[in-house]
Amino acid sequence: MRAFRLKPFRLFAQAKGLYLLWLFLLIFPKGGVKIAGIPLTWGYFLLGLFTIFTIFRNKLTLRSNRTQAFVAALPFQFISLMTCAKNGIDSYNFAFSFLMSFFFLPSIFFLFFSHHIESMNLDTLFKLLKKGVFFISAYGIFLFLYKLTTGKFIEIPFFTVNFHDLGELESKNIKRGLYFKLISTYNNGNIYGICLLILLPLYLLIEKTTWKRFLVKSSLILTLSRTVWIGWIFCEIIIGLSNPKKTTRSLLAFAWSIAITFFVLISIGFYFGFDFLFDKSLGGRIDQFECVKNAALFSERPFQGIHEITYLSILSSFGILGLLSYLVFITGPILITLGRPLCQIQKAILCGLVNFLFLSFSDGAVLFIPVMAFYWFLCSLLLRKDFSTKNPFDLSPSRLGFPHHVAGST
């Protein structure tokens, strides 16, 4: 009886933690301060704090599939550490971000938060996801138009911008000709677009309101980022291919969506010039291909960070074996699910993860907050066993708008 009485309170405490992480990872991911030039955002601070609580207050519950995903990380972690120890580090800020993205975050989501993700109330999670994605998209469009009409950004220190970055938004490589990219609360158009594209397939599954879906997609256009636009096209294609109901209506809807996407991009091409869309220098990234000529099993270069084209940058920083071990690491959770029956939610999550792997051919932004937090969380959620949305201790005020068979069907 005591355990029964305590369970609702434990679930309530978990829900409060989920709301805080939602607020400071999805809504205000850049809010925080800097210590010695290194951003300390509230979202990452809370992740660390909740991890400490989990270690000292709960028994660590390991799930076999997440343990396998974590084990897949070990070769890359070993090679990267040994390479940095041997060759040295040129940028300690990027080195700290690297440790956070590929050591701490995978440990948090595959090991320490494994039980919480397995028992998380999906109704609450999806309700927050719908509201959060819609908010950042709507605010992003508002901020884009506000900057266009007034010439100023709205900056709220500690929330929409890091306190130590106050007044420096325009210096963050977000200008595109006469315009500034849509940045929302992410302070960068590419980072916003990449994060949204990771979440977009799942959002489109659980959000049934047409105008809200349209608004969210429209925000991707205003990022004025070629990487984001290409990722959007790819996202539409894989969502269409993953649709289990290949009816005439669904195929027409898919074709219409692709046609509208290409029409918008061609219109942008006429406005900005097609040289902008088909830039031969790949936005200044063409020099990153030089590392292929001198590729070796192990790198002899000091660690300088992971640049736009993630796979080439990994090759340059850690060599051929480093790149191969990275591919095993980053695709591990996906490989674990191959050959298994997946529900619609898992398929949507999988589409978002594959979309990120595709974006990494242009700009993965893997060292920038909160990209990898989203990726590893969805990886861990993908490996969850039960996707039923019915919970006797439901803390959310309302149910989702899709039937139960969508969540649990195979």
Secondary structure, 3 states (H helix, E strand, C coil): CHHHHHHHHHHHHHHHHHHHHHHHHHHCCCCEEEECCEEEEHHHHHHHHHHHHHHHHCCCCCCHHHHHHHHCCHHHHHHHHHHHHHHCECCHHHHHHHHHHHHHHHHHHHHHCHHHHHHCCHHHHHHHHHHHHHHHHHHHHHHHHHHHHHCCCCCCECCCEEHHHCCCHHHCCCEECCEECCCCCCCCHHHHHHHHHHHHHHHHHHCCCHHHHHHHHHHHHCCCCHHHHHHHHHHHHHHHHHCCCCCHHHHHHHHHHHHHHHHHHHHHHHHHCHHHHCCCCCCCCHHHHHHHCCCCCCCCCCECCCCCCHHHHHHHHHHHHHHHHHHHHHHHHHHHHCCCCCCHHHHHHHHHHHHHHHHCCCCCCCCCCCHHHHHHHHHHHHCCCCCCCCCCCCCCCCCCCCCHHHHHCC
